[in-house]
Amino acid sequence: MNDAIFSQIDFGPLKEFLDDDNVTDVSYGNQGQVHLKTLDKGVYRVERPEINNALLEKLAFQCANVMGKTFNMAHPFLDAESAELRLNFIHDSISTNGISCVIRKTPAKIRLNKEKLISEKYVTEDMLNFLLTCVEGHCNIIVSGETGSGKTELVKYLASHTKENEKIITIEDTLELHLDKIFPHRDIVAVKTNNIASYSDVLVACMRQNPRWILLSEVRSAEAVTAVRNSISSGHNIISTIHSDSARNVPMRLYSLLESSQDIDQFLKSIHRYVQLAVHVKGYMSAELGRFQREIVEVCEFYVDEDNNAGYNIIYKKGLDGSLHFKNPTKYLKDYLGSQGVTLKDNLFIETDTNEENENKEKQSVITEEIDSL
């Protein structure tokens, strides 16, 4: 969408929320209900009688005109996108309790910084320093979590610590990272997939651009999984996101998205071999803190040992009771970072074992366990 034209659209009373940096999403539906998602309170309802069906219909038609699309009974769905906004409308012929709309803000800024992460208990300082060291050492990292947990914001923060002289290509189906605008002086190419240029097409072209980093948007299809695997196996480094219930389950989650009957053993070993870390983030309303809390709850290392067994090592885990558990990285991660010119201390953390962690020793193969669970 042309941003100059888009900026002329009249958002009326909705502009109050679009101008508020604390608001990340605005949801409208059910004949006048307005719900906000904010950084400090999570999701809650606000009373705005002036925001009604008539206003949203007017906004939808303005967006449709700018997009050159139609929004009516024959075309009941509308997506509109600018540099920092994404809008989705459902026509009242389909949404039986009135027109429905969600506005997501994707600002070209990095909301996270070290002081904020530590002061708001997003992660411990030692673990944060470890993650930044892994970025410096060109680890392939996948960030997992539920919708709204802050996966994209963490990816932006990690990507901001890549070296200035390293070329980055971002590949997204909906633009959210905006690293080219955040760092206009850097060699960054922002690519958007569409019906003409698929993930596979874009990836082939991007690899010819000689990037050091490829940042893929959320992995949610078989094509995206293939793009991730092809990227890392070809020697490029990635940072990406995925929906998963834990960091350790990321390889199996990737496999579940494949539409082909690919050999599970071969696939999982390739992921364990080329993806060094998975980081799981969680967002929830904290009664203790009295605000919406986002935090890293698990960091998991993957590896393939000398006997060609795939394994994992949970380096960091936050328990349900708030307890923190640490394990030192294995020699496999240390060797990988060493090959990138980065050295990790032998005893980086003071280890704290749990019963669960004791069951997952370094030499353990997880392939048999994963296959049996299918």
Backbone torsions as a table, in degrees:
resi	resn	phi	psi	omega
1	MET	NA	140.9	178.5
2	ASN	-70.9	117.4	-174.3
3	ASP	-66.8	-32.0	179.8
4	ALA	-64.5	-42.4	177.9
5	ILE	-70.3	-42.0	-177.5
6	PHE	-60.5	-34.9	-178.6
7	SER	-67.1	-17.2	180.0
8	GLN	-87.8	-4.4	-180.0
9	ILE	-69.2	138.7	-177.9
10	ASP	-88.9	106.5	178.8
11	PHE	-87.8	-8.6	177.7
12	GLY	56.7	-135.2	-178.2
13	PRO	-66.5	-12.9	176.1
14	LEU	-69.4	-21.4	-176.3
15	LYS	-62.1	-28.5	176.9
16	GLU	-53.7	-41.7	-177.9
17	PHE	-80.3	-32.2	179.6
18	LEU	-69.2	-27.3	179.9
19	ASP	-86.9	-8.3	-178.1
20	ASP	-92.0	112.4	-178.0
21	ASP	-63.4	-20.6	-179.0
22	ASN	-75.9	-20.9	-178.9
23	VAL	-88.8	128.2	178.9
24	THR	-106.8	-29.8	-178.4
25	ASP	-142.6	145.1	173.7
26	VAL	-125.0	127.4	-179.0
27	SER	-121.8	132.0	179.0
28	TYR	-124.8	137.0	176.6
29	GLY	178.8	-178.2	176.3
30	ASN	52.7	50.9	173.2
31	GLN	58.3	47.5	171.3
32	GLY	114.7	0.4	178.6
33	GLN	-78.1	132.8	178.0
34	VAL	-120.4	121.3	176.5
35	HIS	-116.8	138.8	177.8
36	LEU	-111.8	148.2	167.3
37	LYS	-115.8	122.5	-176.4
38	THR	-122.9	164.7	-178.7
39	LEU	-69.6	-30.3	-173.8
40	ASP	-103.3	-22.4	-176.0
41	LYS	-117.0	-6.0	-175.1
42	GLY	74.4	-138.7	-177.0
43	VAL	-100.4	131.4	175.7
44	TYR	-155.8	160.8	-176.7
45	ARG	-93.9	143.1	173.6
46	VAL	-123.0	150.5	179.0
47	GLU	-96.5	112.3	177.2
48	ARG	-137.0	85.9	-177.0
49	PRO	-58.5	-27.6	-178.3
50	GLU	-72.6	-14.1	174.9
51	ILE	-94.0	106.5	-172.4
52	ASN	-138.9	-177.6	-177.6
53	ASN	-58.3	-41.4	-177.7
54	ALA	-61.9	-42.0	179.0
55	LEU	-64.2	-44.1	-177.7
56	LEU	-69.1	-36.0	176.3
57	GLU	-64.1	-41.6	177.6
58	LYS	-62.1	-43.4	179.0
59	LEU	-63.7	-41.4	-179.7
60	ALA	-62.9	-42.4	-179.5
61	PHE	-68.2	-35.4	175.3
62	GLN	-62.2	-46.2	179.6
63	CYS	-63.6	-40.9	179.7
64	ALA	-62.3	-40.8	179.1
65	ASN	-64.2	-43.3	179.5
66	VAL	-64.8	-38.0	-178.4
67	MET	-78.8	-13.5	-175.7
68	GLY	72.1	31.8	-179.0
69	LYS	-117.7	177.2	178.1
70	THR	-118.3	140.2	178.4
71	PHE	-130.8	101.7	-179.5
72	ASN	-159.4	-166.4	-177.7
73	MET	-62.5	-32.7	179.7
74	ALA	-78.6	-23.9	178.9
75	HIS	-132.3	78.5	-168.9
76	PRO	-83.2	-1.0	-179.5
77	PHE	-119.8	139.4	-179.8
78	LEU	-141.0	127.9	172.6
79	ASP	-114.5	132.6	177.5
80	ALA	-132.2	142.4	-174.3
81	GLU	-144.6	133.3	171.7
82	SER	-120.2	-169.8	-178.6
83	ALA	-62.2	-33.8	-173.8
84	GLU	-130.9	12.4	178.9
85	LEU	-138.0	143.4	171.1
86	ARG	-128.1	126.8	-179.3
87	LEU	-121.6	139.7	175.5
88	ASN	-132.2	127.5	-179.4
89	PHE	-118.5	144.7	170.4
90	ILE	-123.1	124.9	-175.7
91	HIS	-66.5	150.6	-176.8
92	ASP	-69.9	-8.4	173.0
93	SER	-74.4	-20.3	177.9
94	ILE	-106.1	-46.0	176.3
95	SER	-83.5	95.9	-167.0
96	THR	-68.3	-15.8	176.4
97	ASN	-105.4	32.3	175.0
98	GLY	107.4	161.5	-179.5
99	ILE	-55.0	143.0	-178.7
100	SER	-122.1	143.0	-178.3
101	CYS	-148.9	141.3	171.0
102	VAL	-128.0	130.4	176.5
103	ILE	-114.7	120.5	176.8
104	ARG	-110.3	130.8	178.9
105	LYS	-93.5	129.8	178.8
106	THR	-126.8	72.5	-173.9
107	PRO	-69.5	149.4	178.2
108	ALA	-83.2	66.6	178.4
109	LYS	-152.8	158.5	176.3
110	ILE	-103.2	113.1	-175.6
111	ARG	-77.4	-20.6	-175.1
112	LEU	-96.9	145.0	169.4
113	ASN	-145.3	167.7	-172.6
114	LYS	-59.9	-44.6	-177.9
115	GLU	-62.5	-42.5	-179.7
116	LYS	-65.6	-43.7	-178.7
117	LEU	-60.4	-41.4	-177.1
118	ILE	-78.5	-44.9	-176.9
119	SER	-66.5	-31.3	-180.0
120	GLU	-94.3	11.9	175.3
121	LYS	59.5	34.2	175.9
122	TYR	-69.2	-37.0	-179.6
123	VAL	-164.2	158.1	177.0
124	THR	-76.0	157.3	-178.2
125	GLU	-63.8	-40.0	179.6
126	ASP	-62.5	-42.4	-178.9
127	MET	-70.3	-36.4	177.4
128	LEU	-62.6	-45.1	178.5
129	ASN	-62.0	-37.5	177.5
130	PHE	-63.4	-44.6	-179.9
131	LEU	-63.4	-40.9	179.0
132	LEU	-67.5	-33.2	174.7
133	THR	-64.2	-38.8	179.0
134	CYS	-66.8	-35.0	174.9
135	VAL	-66.1	-44.0	177.6
136	GLU	-59.3	-35.2	-179.5
137	GLY	-89.1	15.9	173.6
138	HIS	58.8	42.2	173.5
139	CYS	-75.0	144.6	171.7
140	ASN	-83.1	125.0	-171.2
141	ILE	-128.1	132.6	173.7
142	ILE	-118.4	126.3	179.9
143	VAL	-98.2	124.6	-178.6
144	SER	-113.9	162.2	179.0
145	GLY	157.8	174.5	179.1
146	GLU	-82.9	170.6	175.0
147	THR	-60.3	131.7	178.5
148	GLY	84.0	5.4	-178.8
149	SER	-81.5	-12.5	177.9
150	GLY	99.0	26.6	-179.1
151	LYS	-61.2	-47.3	-176.7
152	THR	-64.0	-40.4	179.2
153	GLU	-62.8	-38.8	178.2
154	LEU	-67.2	-40.1	177.5
155	VAL	-60.7	-43.1	178.5
156	LYS	-61.0	-41.8	179.9
157	TYR	-65.6	-45.7	179.3
158	LEU	-63.2	-42.4	-179.2
159	ALA	-64.0	-29.1	179.8
160	SER	-67.9	-12.8	179.6
161	HIS	-103.2	11.1	169.7
162	THR	-73.2	159.6	-174.9
163	LYS	-71.0	145.2	-174.8
164	GLU	-57.2	-33.1	-174.7
165	ASN	-92.6	11.2	-179.7
166	GLU	-101.0	123.0	-177.6
167	LYS	-71.6	137.1	179.1
168	ILE	-120.1	135.9	169.6
169	ILE	-120.9	125.4	175.6
170	THR	-101.3	134.2	179.6
171	ILE	-121.7	114.7	-175.6
172	GLU	-138.7	150.3	171.9
173	ASP	-91.2	-24.6	169.9
174	THR	-132.2	129.4	-172.0
175	LEU	-73.3	119.8	179.6
176	GLU	-135.0	-28.2	-173.6
177	LEU	-74.7	-48.8	177.0
178	HIS	57.4	30.9	-178.9
179	LEU	-64.7	-29.2	178.8
180	ASP	-64.9	-30.6	178.5
181	LYS	-85.3	-33.6	179.2
182	ILE	-69.4	-38.1	-179.7
183	PHE	-122.8	70.9	-174.9
184	PRO	-63.7	-18.6	-178.4
185	HIS	-85.2	-9.8	-175.1
186	ARG	-93.7	161.9	178.0
187	ASP	-83.5	87.0	-177.4
188	ILE	-128.2	130.3	176.9
189	VAL	-113.9	124.1	178.8
190	ALA	-103.1	119.5	-177.0
191	VAL	-118.5	135.9	179.1
192	LYS	-115.5	124.3	177.7
193	THR	-78.0	156.7	176.4
194	ASN	-154.5	-165.8	-177.7
195	ASN	-67.2	-20.5	-179.1
196	ILE	-93.1	-45.1	-178.4
197	ALA	-106.5	104.0	-178.5
198	SER	-82.6	174.2	176.2
199	TYR	-55.4	-45.0	-177.1
200	SER	-63.8	-45.2	179.8
201	ASP	-61.4	-46.9	-177.2
202	VAL	-65.0	-40.4	-177.7
203	LEU	-63.5	-42.6	178.5
204	VAL	-59.8	-44.5	179.4
205	ALA	-65.8	-41.2	-176.7
206	CYS	-66.0	-37.7	-178.9
207	MET	-65.9	-24.8	176.1
208	ARG	-76.7	-12.5	178.5
209	GLN	-84.3	-1.6	175.2
210	ASN	60.7	52.9	177.1
211	PRO	-82.9	158.2	169.8
212	ARG	-89.4	-38.1	-178.8
213	TRP	-119.0	137.5	170.3
214	ILE	-120.6	117.6	-180.0
215	LEU	-104.0	105.9	-179.2
216	LEU	-90.6	138.8	175.0
217	SER	-67.1	-176.3	-172.4
218	GLU	-50.8	131.5	178.6
219	VAL	-82.5	107.6	-177.8
220	ARG	-138.7	18.0	178.8
221	SER	-150.1	164.3	178.4
222	ALA	-61.9	-37.2	179.8
223	GLU	-64.3	-38.9	179.3
224	ALA	-68.7	-38.0	176.9
225	VAL	-60.9	-44.9	178.4
226	THR	-62.2	-38.8	178.3
227	ALA	-63.4	-41.9	177.3
228	VAL	-61.1	-48.7	-176.9
229	ARG	-63.9	-42.1	179.6
230	ASN	-66.2	-35.7	179.9
231	SER	-63.5	-51.2	-174.2
232	ILE	-73.6	-32.9	-179.2
233	SER	-74.7	-16.5	179.3
234	SER	-93.0	3.7	175.3
235	GLY	96.7	-1.2	175.6
236	HIS	-84.5	155.9	178.9
237	ASN	-101.2	143.1	-177.6
238	ILE	-126.6	152.6	162.1
239	ILE	-132.3	125.1	-175.1
240	SER	-144.9	176.0	179.5
241	THR	-127.8	159.3	179.1
242	ILE	-157.4	152.2	172.0
243	HIS	-82.6	122.7	178.7
244	SER	-156.1	158.5	-178.9
245	ASP	-89.3	-8.3	176.6
246	SER	-164.9	164.7	179.2
247	ALA	-68.9	-41.1	-175.3
248	ARG	-65.6	-23.0	-177.4
249	ASN	-90.4	4.4	-178.8
250	VAL	-57.6	-46.7	179.3
251	PRO	-57.9	-43.4	179.2
252	MET	-68.0	-33.5	176.9
253	ARG	-64.7	-41.2	176.1
254	LEU	-60.8	-43.1	-179.4
255	TYR	-64.3	-38.7	-177.8
256	SER	-64.7	-22.3	-180.0
257	LEU	-81.8	-15.8	179.5
258	LEU	-68.5	140.4	-179.9
259	GLU	-96.1	-10.8	179.9
260	SER	-97.1	161.9	178.6
261	SER	-89.5	56.7	-179.0
262	GLN	-70.8	146.9	-179.7
263	ASP	-57.1	120.2	-174.8
264	ILE	-66.5	-38.8	-179.3
265	ASP	-62.2	-46.6	-179.5
266	GLN	-65.1	-42.3	-178.3
267	PHE	-65.2	-50.2	-177.1
268	LEU	-62.8	-37.4	178.0
269	LYS	-65.0	-36.7	178.9
270	SER	-65.9	-37.4	178.1
271	ILE	-69.5	-44.6	179.0
272	HIS	-64.2	-28.8	-178.9
273	ARG	-77.4	-37.0	-171.0
274	TYR	-106.2	-21.2	176.1
275	VAL	-97.0	116.6	-176.0
276	GLN	-81.4	-38.0	-173.4
277	LEU	-139.2	146.6	165.3
278	ALA	-124.3	138.5	-178.4
279	VAL	-123.7	124.1	-178.7
280	HIS	-104.3	126.7	179.1
281	VAL	-113.7	151.0	-176.4
282	LYS	-135.1	141.1	174.9
283	GLY	-123.9	132.1	-177.8
284	TYR	-159.6	162.1	176.6
285	MET	-82.7	115.0	-175.8
286	SER	-91.8	118.1	175.8
287	ALA	-68.8	-33.7	-179.0
288	GLU	-66.0	-44.6	-176.3
289	LEU	-90.8	-15.9	179.9
290	GLY	69.7	28.6	179.6
291	ARG	-157.9	172.0	176.3
292	PHE	-74.6	126.5	-175.0
293	GLN	-114.4	130.0	170.7
294	ARG	-114.7	137.2	-176.6
295	GLU	-157.1	157.3	173.1
296	ILE	-84.3	125.3	-177.6
297	VAL	-112.4	-11.2	178.8
298	GLU	-158.9	136.1	172.5
299	VAL	-126.7	122.4	-174.4
300	CYS	-124.4	134.4	177.1
301	GLU	-99.3	139.8	176.3
302	PHE	-114.4	150.8	179.8
303	TYR	-161.5	166.1	169.5
304	VAL	-123.0	124.7	-172.7
305	ASP	-84.7	-174.7	-175.9
306	GLU	-65.3	-23.7	179.3
307	ASP	-92.1	13.1	179.0
308	ASN	64.6	32.5	174.6
309	ASN	-102.1	135.8	177.7
310	ALA	-83.9	137.4	-179.7
311	GLY	-144.3	171.8	177.0
312	TYR	-139.9	158.6	-178.5
313	ASN	-137.7	114.9	-179.8
314	ILE	-80.8	103.2	-175.8
315	ILE	-76.4	-35.1	-176.8
316	TYR	-144.0	135.9	177.3
317	LYS	-148.9	133.5	173.6
318	LYS	-103.3	121.2	-178.0
319	GLY	-75.7	167.7	179.1
320	LEU	-63.2	-25.8	178.8
321	ASP	-87.5	5.0	179.1
322	GLY	90.1	-3.7	179.6
323	SER	-70.6	146.5	-179.2
324	LEU	-109.2	133.9	-178.4
325	HIS	-125.9	132.1	-176.4
326	PHE	-124.0	146.8	167.3
327	LYS	-136.6	148.0	179.4
328	ASN	-74.8	150.1	176.0
329	PRO	-60.2	152.7	177.8
330	THR	-77.7	172.4	178.3
331	LYS	-64.6	-23.7	-178.0
332	TYR	-67.5	-43.5	177.5
333	LEU	-69.3	-39.2	178.4
334	LYS	-62.0	-42.0	179.7
335	ASP	-65.4	-40.1	179.6
336	TYR	-63.1	-48.9	179.8
337	LEU	-62.9	-36.7	177.5
338	GLY	-60.9	-36.5	178.1
339	SER	-68.8	-17.3	178.0
340	GLN	-99.2	7.3	178.2
341	GLY	82.4	17.9	-179.9
342	VAL	-118.6	131.1	-177.0
343	THR	-110.0	130.5	173.6
344	LEU	-102.1	141.4	175.6
345	LYS	-65.7	152.0	-178.1
346	ASP	-62.4	-44.8	179.7
347	ASN	-114.9	78.5	-175.1
348	LEU	-69.8	-38.1	-178.6
349	PHE	-124.0	157.0	168.9
350	ILE	-82.6	112.4	-171.3
351	GLU	-71.2	139.5	175.1
352	THR	-131.4	108.9	-175.8
353	ASP	-83.3	151.6	167.9
354	THR	-124.7	166.2	178.9
355	ASN	-58.5	-38.6	-179.1
356	GLU	-64.7	-42.2	-177.1
357	GLU	-69.6	-32.3	179.9
358	ASN	-63.7	-24.6	179.9
359	GLU	-79.6	-9.8	-174.4
360	ASN	-119.1	66.2	-178.7
361	LYS	-73.7	165.2	-172.8
362	GLU	-55.5	-40.0	-172.7
363	LYS	-84.4	-0.9	-175.7
364	GLN	-69.3	136.3	171.6
365	SER	-92.4	135.1	178.8
366	VAL	-102.5	-4.6	-176.1
367	ILE	-63.0	-47.2	-179.0
368	THR	-61.5	-42.2	179.5
369	GLU	-61.2	-42.5	-178.7
370	GLU	-67.3	-40.2	-178.9
371	ILE	-66.2	-41.8	-179.1
372	ASP	-64.9	-25.5	-177.3
373	SER	-80.8	-11.6	-178.0
374	LEU	-73.2	NA	NA
